[in-house]
Amino acid sequence: MIGIPGLLVILVIVVVIFGAGKLPEIGSGLGKGIRNFKDAVKSEEAKKIEDTKPPEEK
């Protein structure tokens, strides 16, 4: 796992590359991407569960 010092180094590199003004946009985009990924995983899990049910329960 990455510790606190590693996260700070990554944060400094991101600020240097993109600038402080772009951080909110980057964070928002990253959050939306993670949310979409979680929704897709949940959807696939629900589909798998539905597919494994016996025909009389569908």
CORDANOR-V573955 format. One record per backbone hydrogen bond with DSSP energy under -0.5 kcal/mol. CO is the residue of the C=O (numbers start at 1). NH is the residue of the N-H. If there is no record, write none. Layout:
CO & NH
CO & NH
//
This chain:
3 & 7
4 & 8
5 & 9
6 & 10
7 & 11
8 & 12
9 & 13
10 & 14
11 & 15
12 & 16
13 & 17
14 & 18
14 & 19
15 & 19
19 & 22
20 & 23
22 & 26
23 & 27
24 & 28
25 & 29
26 & 30
27 & 31
28 & 32
29 & 33
30 & 34
31 & 35
32 & 36
33 & 37
34 & 38
35 & 39
36 & 40
37 & 41
38 & 42
39 & 43
40 & 44
41 & 45
42 & 46
43 & 47
44 & 48
45 & 49
46 & 50
47 & 51
48 & 52
49 & 53
50 & 53
54 & 57
54 & 58
55 & 58
//
